[in-house]
Amino acid sequence: MMDKLNLINPQWQGGADIAVLAGTREIEELYLKDAPAARVPVSGNPALTAEHGVLGYREIKQQTLDASGILRGSGAKRVFTVGGSCDADAASILYANEIYRGDLAVLWLDAHGDINAPEESATHLFYGMPVRMLLGGCGAAFADIVPEPMAPRQFVHLGARDLEAAESRFMRRSRMPVIPARGVADLPGAILEALRITGRRHLYVHLDLDVLEPADFPHTAVPVEAGLPLSGLMPLLTALRQKTELVGFGFFEYIPAGAKTGAMEQLVRFGLDL
């Protein structure tokens, strides 16, 4: 049993983009070389088939089960996760929700909604579905992995600006708060208030790097203009660490920069110091 687990989950099949596998490996080599960490075994086979409306379903499900096994075996109360495509965070969030018995809020920083059901997805790529999976909305595909679905009121979404019509409808119907990446005078204050309204005491922060302004941070797989300024990210994370019971943090969708960057050094240090 341990108090804190650093988990490397290079799962890339969610976006069918093996560049994020290379990105995770670069993070390991440049930033995590001396840090204790558990690594989820991930297939590198580029041939992906669709089942249950999910491309790469078998690999994704097996890797999620493997990650869940590592997490449960650790008994950790706090988790720092590095991936991979953004769906690689699903196991860590499910684990945190399990050990805190539903007393968990999730701040989902992402340019995209990630909330399609398989039948709503034109691409069948799982990186557009992880929030819906956590909510138990992927039908039989992951029902055995999500025996107790999370509730929409546990989520606060920050920075979504590239939403599909089905995602927008679902988020409106479920009253999931969406805070814009720009134009909020006191962004930490707005987020803290939205988190307070969830009624949950513990917080998991999921960071898809495409939430950032591409001109500030181009090293991500699916950049979207008008993102969160890089200068605002660390002050936000620092405020959340100081003012909430932060039990989990993960960042995803990194593609190799080829050398160390100050932004990545800060994010890794934040996670390691969780």
Beta strands, then each sheet from edge to edge (+ up, - down):
strand 1: 4-9
strand 2: 38-39
strand 3: 50-51
strand 4: 54-55
strand 5: 78-83
strand 6: 104-109
strand 7: 155-158
strand 8: 178-179
strand 9: 202-208
strand 10: 245-252
sheet 1: 2+ 1+ 5+ 10+ 9+ 6+ 7+ 8+
sheet 2: 3+ 4-
end
